């Protein structure tokens, strides 16, 4: 008996009980759909996090000043005056794997324009910061080196600050007040959205770091230094060079804790990728349970079918069908049920992913690999759970089968 004939017989057998076949496929449909939707949610979240980290720059290092003890209490990161401008200049001069560096001085302040006010982060830096962070300006220009040297009162604002203070009004050239200091707005950054830590990256004002030191924060040291390596491959080497250089400059003895720390954004990206992969695998594994439940349903229905068609099996064997023919017929019926359920499950999963993305505002990313794996797994479920009923049908005694009522 050829495969096409067996397939035709299997389709006719399934069509005799359309409702029962449909309900049997329902478990596979839900299982495949759940796998695709859950994996899509997991991969969408992973893609979003990786995109946010990429926006921060994957070949970026952040050097933080260290912590200290004040009255028995540790100050935390950036709590002591361990970084100075000369450190940044030395990094640029003596670390071959470093391409650019920008200082960082942070404070918070109330910013006022007209009758609008807003509490936001104020960060002092140089124009190289925007190149290091791959952060273009939506409008206007960044402050130049001359503004840095003379501690000019100029500001580049984020889009959140722009919307709160100016609404639909053009902010360029307008004067805002930060901590009783007047600043002229010369630029607006392009929107970046949330950071991987959930912080609004657009809720910030950038000013020359010398201005922030002298007029806003009242300090002479740096809290951070943003460093760009020459390439993503040289990031680890740049980190090693920076650590060695700063330990020498700060006269840190071997084995002694450094008064600074260096964070590698590539390591953060790798950690986030591993976490997302585990979460996606967990979601897919949970959803796969419903596929196993669907497979058990297929086995149950196929066993019922074998019992109902015992006399038919006896007649087929009596007219020359072999055990292999009978086993093949019932096995194909089980696989057809699984594959049809898998195809409908793909449609259900794609629809569910679209609804999740639209209604819940969760990012989803449907991978072709997930679809292929779900279909292959559904076929494997059909073979695995269909084998026992098919084997039971093939092992029936033809004479006893013909007598069966």
Secondary structure, DSSP 8 states (H G I E B T S, - for coil): --HHHHHHHHHHHHHHTHHHHHHHHHHHHHHHHHHHHHHHHHHHHHHHHHHHHHHH-TTEEEEEE---EETTEE--TT-SS-B-HHHHHHHHHH-TTEEEEEEEEEEEEEEEETTEEEEEEEEEE-THHHHHTT--EEEE----HHHHHTT--EEEE-HHHHHHHHTTS--TT-EEEETTEEEEEEEEE----B-TTS-BTTSEEEEEHHHIIIIII--SSBSEEEEEESSSTTHHHHHHHHHHHHHHHTT--TTS--SEEEEEHHHHHHHHHHHHHHHHHHHHHHHHHHHHHHHHHHHHHHHHHHHHTHHHHHHHHHTT--HHHHHHHHHHHHHHHHHHHHHHHHHHHHHHHHHHHHHS-------HHHHHHHHHHHHHHHHHHHHHHHHHHHTS-HHHHHH--
